[in-house]
C-alpha cells in the first residue's frame, strides 16, 4: 500500500501540472475564462477516487493472478515485447469494460461521473467513480491471462495505461493526421464525451482507436456538429458524491415504483436509460437537448469562489499528507482520515450548490476534526512533517464554521446570492 501511495503522489503532481498548464494556456492564449465550480468539482472527484483506491474500498471477486494461474497456456518471459502484448491486451479489455458501462443500466452508475462535466478539459479526466463497489474489470483480462502475460507485468502496465488516458481531455488540440488511425486523440475523445445524438456511445477505445473501428463504435468529429458536453439527464450539482450516486438512486426509485416484478428486476440489466413504461409515464424525466443546452451554474461571489479554491487546496494538501504518511498513520486511522476527507468534499461542494444546510454540515465536520485531534493528540502526526501543523488544522476547523456561516446567513440568507 505504501509503494502504491507513493506512486499516486507522483501521478497526482504530474496531472495537476497538466491541469495548471492547460488552464493558463486557455486563459492567456485562448482568452477562455475558467469555470471555477466545474473545475473544483472535477478536482474533488479525482481526489475522492484516489482516496477510494488507496483505501481499497472496492470488492475484488478475484484478481488477475488467479486467472493467470488457472488459464495461462504458457507463461511468457518478461521481455520488452511482453509489455507490448500486455498493453494491447489491457486496452482490449478496457474497451469492452467501458462499452459495458455505456450499455447496461447498473454499470452506467459507475461511469456517469466521468461524463457529468459540462466542460471538456484535463480536469474532466479526473472525474472518476467512487461508486464502483465491485470490480469486474478483471474478467475482461481473460485473453491476457490466456496468452500468459505475467501478473507483475499487468500490475506495472495498468497505472501507465490509466495515466495516458488523461492527456486527450482537451479542446486545444485539433485533429492529428495519420495518428487518428492509430491512437485515441483529443478529437476522438471529444466525440465520446458529447451528448449530441450522432456522437452518443461512440469512440470508447482507451488508447488504440482500432477497437472502435473494428467493432462499429467509431465516429469522427464533424465540423458541422460541434460537441456539447455532459449527460442527457443533467446532474445539476457540483457535489461529486451526489453525482456518483445519482443514477443508482434513480434506478432504486424506478424499481420501487414499478408495478411489475419483472420490471423491478430487469431494470438493472436493461440498456442504459431504459425505464419501466408505467414509471416513465407517471414520473417523466426531461432529457437535455443539445440544440438548446443550458449548462448547470450557480451564482457565486468572488469570495465564495476564493473560499472554494481554499477548500480544494486543503483537500489536495491533506490527501498528500495521507498518502505520504499512510504507513505511519496505519489502520484504522487511515480510514478515519478517509471518512473525514469524503465528508469534507460533501460539505464544501454542497456550499457551492448554495445548500443552506452547509453550515450544519460544516459544524459537524469541524467537531469531527477536533474530536480526532483530541483523541490522537495531533492531526495524524502532521507535526512530524510540518511544525505547528496541528495548530493550523485547529484554526482551519474553527474558522471554516464562521466562513461558511457568513456565506449561508449573509450572502445566501440575505439574498446577496440567490438560493
C-alpha positions in Angstrom: 0.0 0.0 0.0 2.8 2.4 0.8 4.5 1.9 -2.6 1.2 2.5 -4.3 0.6 5.6 -2.3 4.0 7.0 -3.2 3.3 6.3 -6.9 0.0 8.1 -6.6 1.8 11.2 -5.2 3.9 11.4 -8.4 0.9 10.8 -10.7 -1.2 13.5 -8.9 1.6 16.0 -9.2 2.0 15.4 -12.9 -1.7 15.6 -13.6 -2.1 18.8 -11.5 0.7 20.3 -13.5 -1.1 19.4 -16.7 -4.3 21.0 -15.4 -2.5 24.2 -14.5 -0.6 24.4 -17.8 -3.9 23.9 -19.8 -5.8 26.4 -17.6 -3.1 29.1 -18.1 -3.0 28.4 -21.9 -6.8 28.7 -22.1 -6.8 32.0 -20.1 -3.9 33.8 -21.6 -3.8 32.4 -25.2 -7.3 31.4 -26.0 -8.9 34.1 -23.7 -11.2 31.4 -22.3 -12.5 32.2 -18.8 -12.2 29.3 -16.3 -15.4 28.0 -14.8 -14.3 27.8 -11.2 -17.1 25.5 -9.8 -16.8 23.0 -12.7 -13.0 22.8 -12.3 -13.3 22.3 -8.5 -15.9 19.6 -8.9 -13.6 17.7 -11.3 -10.6 18.1 -8.9 -12.6 17.0 -5.9 -13.9 14.0 -7.8 -10.4 13.0 -8.7 -9.3 13.2 -5.1 -12.2 11.1 -3.8 -11.4 8.4 -6.4 -7.8 8.4 -5.3 -8.8 8.0 -1.7 -11.2 5.2 -2.5 -8.5 3.3 -4.5 -5.7 3.7 -1.9 -8.0 2.7 0.9 -9.1 -0.4 -1.0 -12.8 0.3 -0.9 -13.6 -1.9 -3.9 -14.5 -5.6 -3.5 -12.4 -7.7 -5.9 -14.0 -11.1 -6.6 -10.7 -12.5 -7.6 -7.5 -11.0 -9.0 -5.7 -11.3 -12.3 -3.2 -13.7 -10.6 -6.0 -16.2 -10.2 -6.8 -16.0 -13.9 -3.2 -16.3 -14.8 -2.6 -19.5 -12.7 -5.8 -21.1 -13.9 -5.7 -20.4 -17.7 -2.2 -19.4 -18.9 -1.3 -21.7 -21.8 2.4 -20.9 -21.4 3.7 -18.1 -19.2 5.7 -15.5 -21.2 9.2 -14.5 -20.3 9.3 -10.9 -19.2 10.9 -9.1 -22.2 10.1 -5.8 -24.0 7.6 -7.5 -26.2 5.7 -8.8 -23.2 4.9 -5.3 -22.1 3.6 -4.5 -25.6 1.3 -7.6 -25.5 0.2 -6.5 -22.0 -0.7 -3.0 -23.1 -2.7 -4.3 -26.2 -4.5 -6.9 -24.1 -5.3 -4.4 -21.4 -6.5 -1.9 -24.0 -8.8 -4.6 -25.5 -10.2 -5.4 -22.0 -10.7 -1.8 -21.1 -12.6 -1.2 -24.4 -15.2 -3.9 -23.6 -15.5 -2.9 -19.9 -16.0 0.7 -21.0 -18.6 -0.4 -23.6 -20.5 -2.4 -21.0 -20.7 0.7 -18.8 -22.3 2.6 -21.6 -24.8 -0.1 -22.5 -26.1 -1.5 -19.2 -28.1 0.5 -16.6 -26.4 -0.7 -13.4 -22.9 -0.3 -14.9 -23.6 3.3 -16.1 -23.8 4.4 -12.5 -20.1 3.8 -12.0 -19.3 5.8 -15.2 -21.7 8.7 -15.2 -19.4 10.9 -13.1 -16.8 10.9 -15.8 -19.3 12.2 -18.3 -21.1 14.7 -16.0 -18.7 17.5 -16.7 -20.2 20.1 -19.0 -16.7 21.5 -19.8 -14.0 19.4 -21.5 -10.5 19.8 -20.2 -7.7 17.9 -18.5 -9.5 18.2 -15.1 -12.6 16.5 -16.6 -10.4 13.4 -17.0 -10.1 13.3 -13.2 -13.9 12.7 -12.8 -13.6 9.1 -11.8 -16.1 6.9 -9.9 -16.2 6.2 -6.2 -19.4 4.1 -6.8 -17.6 1.1 -8.3 -18.3 -1.1 -5.3 -17.4 -4.4 -7.1 -14.5 -4.6 -9.6 -15.4 -6.9 -12.5 -12.8 -5.5 -14.9 -10.6 -8.5 -14.3 -13.0 -10.7 -16.3 -12.1 -8.8 -19.4 -8.4 -9.6 -18.9 -9.0 -13.3 -19.7 -7.2 -13.0 -23.1 -4.1 -11.6 -21.4 -4.1 -14.5 -18.9 -4.6 -17.0 -21.7 -1.7 -15.5 -23.6 0.5 -15.9 -20.5 1.1 -12.3 -19.6 2.7 -12.4 -16.1 0.8 -10.8 -13.2 3.7 -8.4 -12.4 3.7 -7.1 -15.9 -0.1 -6.3 -15.7 0.5 -4.6 -12.3 3.2 -2.4 -13.8 1.4 -1.5 -17.0 -2.1 -0.7 -15.6 -1.2 2.6 -13.9 0.6 3.8 -17.1 -2.4 2.7 -19.2 -4.7 4.8 -17.0 -2.3 7.8 -16.9 -2.0 8.1 -20.7 -5.8 8.4 -21.0 -5.7 11.9 -19.3 -3.9 13.9 -22.0 -6.6 13.8 -24.6 -9.3 15.5 -22.4 -8.7 18.9 -24.1 -10.3 21.2 -26.7 -7.0 22.9 -27.5 -5.6 20.1 -29.8 -7.1 19.6 -33.2 -7.0 16.5 -35.4 -3.6 14.8 -35.6 -3.5 13.5 -39.2 -2.4 9.9 -39.6 -2.4 9.4 -35.8 -6.2 9.5 -35.9 -6.0 5.9 -37.4 -3.8 4.5 -34.6 -4.4 6.2 -31.2 -7.3 7.9 -29.4 -6.9 11.6 -30.0 -8.5 14.7 -28.3 -10.8 15.0 -31.4 -12.0 11.4 -31.0 -12.5 11.7 -27.2 -14.4 15.0 -27.6 -16.9 12.9 -29.6 -17.0 10.4 -26.8 -18.0 13.0 -24.2 -20.5 14.7 -26.4 -24.3 14.2 -25.9 -25.1 15.0 -29.5 -27.2 12.2 -30.9 -24.7 11.3 -33.6 -21.9 11.1 -31.0 -23.7 9.2 -28.3 -21.8 6.0 -27.1 -19.1 6.4 -29.7 -15.3 6.2 -29.5 -14.9 4.0 -26.5 -11.4 2.9 -27.1 -8.9 3.9 -24.3 -5.6 4.2 -26.2 -5.8 2.5 -29.6 -8.7 3.5 -31.7 -8.6 0.3 -33.7 -11.2 -1.3 -31.4 -13.8 1.3 -32.3 -13.1 0.9 -36.0 -13.3 -2.9 -35.7 -16.4 -3.2 -33.6 -18.5 -0.4 -35.1 -18.3 2.3 -32.5 -16.2 4.9 -34.3 -17.4 8.4 -35.1 -15.3 11.2 -36.5 -15.7 14.7 -35.0 -17.7 16.8 -37.6 -17.1 20.5 -38.2 -20.8 21.0 -38.7 -21.7 19.3 -35.4 -19.9 21.0 -32.5 -19.7 18.8 -29.4 -22.0 19.6 -26.5 -20.6 18.0 -23.3 -22.4 16.4 -20.4 -25.1 13.8 -19.9 -28.7 13.9 -21.1 -30.0 13.6 -17.6 -28.2 16.6 -16.2 -26.9 16.1 -12.7 -27.3 19.7 -11.7 -25.0 19.7 -8.8 -21.3 20.4 -8.0 -21.2 17.6 -5.4 -19.2 14.7 -6.9 -20.6 12.2 -4.3 -24.2 13.0 -5.2 -23.2 12.7 -8.9 -21.7 9.3 -8.2 -25.0 8.1 -6.7 -27.5 9.9 -8.9 -28.1 7.2 -11.4 -28.2 4.5 -8.8 -30.8 6.4 -6.8 -32.9 6.8 -9.9 -32.7 3.0 -10.5 -33.7 2.3 -6.9 -36.7 4.7 -7.1 -37.8 3.3 -10.5 -37.5 -0.3 -9.3 -39.6 0.6 -6.2 -42.3 2.4 -8.2 -42.6 -0.2 -10.9 -45.7 -2.3 -10.6 -44.3 -5.3 -12.4 -41.9 -7.6 -10.5 -40.2 -8.4 -13.9 -39.6 -4.6 -14.4 -38.3 -4.3 -10.8 -35.7 -7.0 -11.6 -34.8 -6.3 -15.2 -34.3 -2.5 -14.9 -30.8 -3.1 -13.6 -29.7 -5.0 -16.7 -31.6 -3.2 -19.4 -29.9 -0.8 -21.8 -28.8 2.5 -20.3 -31.7 4.9 -20.0 -34.4 2.2 -20.0 -37.3 2.7 -17.6 -40.5 0.8 -16.9 -43.3 2.1 -19.1 -45.6 2.9 -16.1 -42.9 4.7 -14.2 -41.8 6.6 -17.2 -45.3 7.8 -17.8 -46.0 8.8 -14.1 -42.6 10.1 -13.3 -41.2 11.7 -16.6 -37.6 12.9 -16.7 -36.6 15.7 -19.1 -33.6 15.0 -21.2 -31.2 17.7 -22.2 -31.5 19.0 -25.7 -28.1 19.7 -27.3 -29.7 22.3 -29.5 -30.8 24.3 -26.5 -28.4 23.2 -23.9 -28.0 25.2 -20.7 -25.0 24.4 -18.5 -25.6 24.0 -14.8 -24.4 27.0 -13.0 -24.9 28.7 -9.6 -24.5 32.3 -8.6 -21.2 32.7 -6.7 -19.4 35.8 -5.4 -15.7 36.2 -5.8 -15.4 35.4 -2.1 -17.3 32.1 -2.5 -15.1 31.2 -5.4 -12.0 32.1 -3.4 -13.2 30.0 -0.4 -13.9 27.1 -2.7 -10.3 27.2 -4.0 -9.1 27.3 -0.4 -11.1 24.2 0.3 -9.9 22.2 -2.7 -6.3 23.2 -1.9 -6.8 22.0 1.7 -8.3 18.7 0.3 -5.3 18.2 -2.0 -2.9 19.0 0.8 -4.5 16.6 3.2 -4.7 13.9 0.6 -0.9 14.3 0.0 -0.4 14.0 3.8 -2.5 10.8 4.0 -0.6 9.3 1.0 2.9 10.4 2.3 2.3 9.2 5.9 0.0 6.2 5.2 2.3 3.7 6.8 2.8 5.7 9.9 -0.9 6.6 10.3 -1.8 2.9 9.9 -5.1 1.1 10.4 -7.8 2.0 11.4 -6.8 5.7 11.4 -6.3 5.9 7.6 -10.0 5.0 7.2 -11.0 7.7 9.8 -8.9 10.2 7.8 -10.6 9.0 4.6 -14.1 9.4 6.0 -13.2 12.9 7.1 -12.0 13.8 3.6 -15.0 12.4 1.9 -17.3 14.4 4.3 -15.2 17.5 3.7 -15.8 17.2 -0.1 -19.5 16.7 0.6 -19.6 19.9 2.7 -17.8 22.4 0.5 -19.4 21.2 -2.7 -22.8 21.5 -1.0 -22.0 25.1 -0.3 -21.0 25.6 -3.9 -24.6 24.3 -4.7 -25.8 27.0 -2.3 -27.3 24.5 0.1 -28.4 26.3 3.3 -27.7 23.1 5.3 -24.0 23.6 4.5 -23.5 25.4 7.8 -24.7 22.4 9.9 -22.6 20.0 7.7 -19.6 22.2 8.3 -20.2 22.3 12.0 -20.4 18.5 12.1 -17.2 18.3 10.0 -15.3 20.7 12.4 -16.5 18.8 15.5 -15.4 15.6 13.9 -12.0 17.0 13.1 -11.5 18.5 16.6 -12.5 15.1 18.1 -9.8 13.4 16.0 -7.2 15.8 17.3 -8.4 15.4 20.9 -8.3 11.6 20.6 -4.9 11.4 18.8 -3.2 14.4 20.4 -2.4 15.7 16.9 -3.6 15.8 13.3 -2.5 12.3 12.3 1.1 13.1 13.2 1.2 16.2 10.9 3.6 18.0 13.4 6.3 15.5 12.5 6.2 16.8 8.9 5.2 20.5 9.5 5.9 22.4 12.7 2.6 23.7 14.1 0.6 21.5 11.6 -2.0 20.6 14.3 -2.4 24.2 15.4 -3.0 25.2 11.8 -5.7 22.4 11.5 -7.4 23.6 14.7 -7.5 27.2 13.3 -8.8 25.9 10.0 -11.6 23.8 11.5 -12.9 26.6 13.7 -12.5 29.3 11.1 -14.3 27.3 8.4 -17.5 27.3 10.5 -17.6 31.1 10.7 -16.7 31.5 7.0 -19.4 29.1 5.9 -21.8 30.7 8.3 -21.1 34.0 6.5 -22.0 32.6 3.1 -25.1 30.8 4.3 -26.6 33.5 6.5 -25.4 36.6 4.7 -24.8 36.0 1.0 -27.5 33.4 0.6 -29.8 34.1 3.5 -30.0 37.9 2.8 -30.3 37.4 -0.9 -26.8 38.5 -1.8 -26.7 35.2 -3.6 -29.9 33.7 -4.7 -30.6 30.4 -3.0 
